[in-house]
């Protein structure tokens, strides 16, 4: 099962549209995750139309219309793994322990908010993944997203994709 993970798209505030390279991944993904801060409903509509399965949450920059359509936390059992999605996990310091305490029954937690790619594992075995942002790199060198594979109850092939600068 192929996964596509993104967060903090901020369309149209930070970019007019999602990058073509990211959109080209949609037909290859069995499940698409979006960890919040969509900003507009058009991006949600686009991903709903073009994803086999979309698992998304609202973020702190999402207004009432998105909050009405998306939960604060989403859960899914995929290929023998328990996934959770949330927008914000708090400061980087202590994130693993804090997330493991909040989500003791999960195997993988997908989160966003910081725009900083993150891939760590808590002492409990909880894997924490932040795909960064495909449209707003902030203080990062690149805009990013993640892909991964779920097979035989394991998360494998977790890959951070760096996008070229806009206009290239």
SEKOL-576022 format. One line per field, with one value per residue (C-alpha): residue number from 1; y, x, z. Coordinates in nm, 2 decimals, padded with zeros to 4 digits, always signed. Example, Ala and Ser with C-alpha at 12.3 -4.5 7.8 and 13.67 -1.06 7.14 Angstrom:
BEGIN
seq <- 1_2
py <- -00.45_-00.11
px <- +01.23_+01.37
pz <- +00.78_+00.71
END
This chain:
BEGIN
seq <- 1_2_3_4_5_6_7_8_9_10_11_12_13_14_15_16_17_18_19_20_21_22_23_24_25_26_27_28_29_30_31_32_33_34_35_36_37_38_39_40_41_42_43_44_45_46_47_48_49_50_51_52_53_54_55_56_57_58_59_60_61_62_63_64_65_66_67_68_69_70_71_72_73_74_75_76_77_78_79_80_81_82_83_84_85_86_87_88_89_90_91_92_93_94_95_96_97_98_99_100_101_102_103_104_105_106_107_108_109_110_111_112_113_114_115_116_117_118_119_120_121_122_123_124_125_126_127_128_129_130_131_132_133_134_135_136_137_138_139_140_141_142_143_144_145_146_147_148_149_150_151_152_153_154_155_156_157_158_159_160_161_162_163_164_165_166_167_168
py <- +00.00_+00.33_+00.64_+01.01_+01.25_+01.63_+01.91_+02.29_+02.35_+02.70_+02.74_+03.02_+03.21_+03.07_+02.92_+02.95_+02.57_+02.24_+02.16_+01.94_+01.69_+01.64_+01.61_+01.35_+01.13_+01.11_+00.83_+00.61_+00.66_+00.42_+00.66_+01.03_+01.20_+01.58_+01.70_+02.03_+02.40_+02.36_+02.72_+02.67_+02.42_+02.39_+02.20_+01.96_+01.91_+01.85_+01.58_+01.42_+01.39_+01.26_+01.04_+00.67_+00.74_+01.08_+01.11_+01.47_+01.70_+02.07_+02.30_+02.62_+02.83_+02.65_+02.83_+02.72_+02.56_+02.33_+02.26_+02.15_+01.89_+01.77_+01.64_+01.76_+01.41_+01.13_+00.76_+00.47_+00.10_+00.04_-00.28_-00.39_-00.05_+00.20_+00.56_+00.89_+01.23_+01.56_+01.91_+02.02_+01.83_+02.12_+02.21_+01.98_+01.92_+01.64_+01.57_+01.19_+01.14_+01.38_+01.22_+00.86_+00.96_+01.12_+00.84_+00.52_+00.29_+00.42_+00.29_+00.60_+00.96_+01.20_+01.57_+01.91_+02.28_+02.34_+02.30_+02.11_+01.75_+01.51_+01.14_+00.99_+00.70_+00.74_+00.50_+00.32_+00.25_+00.53_+00.66_+01.03_+01.18_+01.54_+01.58_+01.95_+02.17_+02.14_+02.51_+02.70_+02.60_+02.88_+02.84_+02.50_+02.47_+02.30_+02.25_+01.88_+01.59_+01.23_+00.89_+00.56_+00.20_-00.03_-00.40_-00.69_-00.47_-00.26_+00.10_+00.10_+00.31_+00.64_+00.90_+01.27_+01.44_+01.79_+02.00_+02.24_+02.61_+02.76_+02.85_+02.59
px <- +00.00_+00.16_+00.11_+00.14_+00.18_+00.15_+00.06_+00.04_-00.05_-00.18_-00.34_-00.39_-00.22_+00.13_+00.09_-00.17_-00.19_-00.03_+00.30_+00.27_+00.52_+00.30_-00.02_+00.16_+00.19_-00.19_-00.26_+00.01_-00.11_-00.35_-00.40_-00.33_-00.28_-00.31_-00.22_-00.40_-00.37_-00.54_-00.67_-00.92_-01.19_-01.08_-00.77_-00.98_-01.22_-00.93_-00.77_-01.11_-01.17_-00.83_-00.74_-00.84_-00.87_-00.80_-00.74_-00.72_-00.76_-00.81_-00.53_-00.50_-00.53_-00.84_-01.17_-01.52_-01.60_-01.30_-01.35_-01.71_-01.57_-01.26_-01.19_-00.92_-00.78_-00.83_-00.76_-00.71_-00.61_-00.39_-00.22_-00.20_-00.08_-00.28_-00.23_-00.33_-00.33_-00.32_-00.21_-00.01_+00.20_+00.36_+00.73_+01.00_+01.15_+00.96_+00.75_+00.80_+00.71_+00.42_+00.28_+00.33_+00.13_-00.15_-00.17_-00.08_-00.26_-00.10_+00.19_+00.23_+00.14_+00.13_+00.15_+00.22_+00.22_+00.59_+00.66_+00.97_+01.01_+01.03_+01.09_+01.15_+01.04_+00.93_+01.05_+00.71_+00.77_+00.53_+00.67_+00.62_+00.62_+00.59_+00.60_+00.69_+00.51_+00.49_+00.42_+00.58_+00.93_+00.96_+01.31_+01.37_+01.59_+01.31_+00.94_+00.87_+00.63_+00.66_+00.58_+00.59_+00.48_+00.28_+00.35_+00.31_+00.23_+00.54_+00.60_+00.89_+01.04_+00.97_+01.10_+01.13_+01.08_+01.23_+01.04_+01.22_+01.18_+00.86_+00.88_+01.14
pz <- +00.00_-00.11_+00.10_+00.01_+00.31_+00.30_+00.53_+00.54_+00.18_+00.26_-00.08_-00.20_+00.08_+00.02_-00.33_-00.60_-00.65_-00.54_-00.71_-01.03_-00.89_-00.59_-00.80_-01.02_-00.71_-00.65_-00.90_-00.74_-00.39_-00.22_+00.07_+00.08_+00.42_+00.48_+00.83_+00.82_+00.72_+00.38_+00.40_+00.11_+00.04_-00.32_-00.22_-00.01_-00.30_-00.54_-00.32_-00.25_-00.63_-00.72_-00.42_-00.38_+00.00_+00.17_+00.54_+00.66_+00.95_+01.00_+01.12_+01.30_+00.98_+00.86_+00.89_+00.98_+00.64_+00.66_+01.03_+00.95_+00.70_+00.87_+01.22_+01.46_+01.48_+01.23_+01.27_+01.02_+01.03_+00.72_+00.64_+01.01_+01.13_+01.34_+01.20_+01.35_+01.19_+01.39_+01.29_+01.59_+01.84_+02.03_+02.06_+01.92_+02.27_+02.43_+02.12_+02.11_+02.48_+02.46_+02.15_+02.28_+02.59_+02.40_+02.14_+02.31_+02.07_+01.75_+01.55_+01.33_+01.39_+01.10_+01.19_+01.05_+01.17_+01.18_+00.81_+00.92_+00.80_+01.09_+01.12_+01.46_+01.68_+02.04_+02.31_+02.29_+01.91_+01.79_+01.46_+01.41_+01.06_+00.95_+00.57_+00.59_+00.34_-00.04_-00.08_+00.21_+00.31_+00.57_+00.71_+00.54_+00.23_+00.03_+00.01_+00.08_+00.11_+00.20_+00.05_+00.22_+00.19_+00.42_+00.37_+00.60_+00.90_+00.86_+00.74_+00.48_+00.21_+00.40_+00.15_+00.19_-00.15_-00.21_-00.46_-00.69_-00.63_-00.77_-01.13_-01.21
END
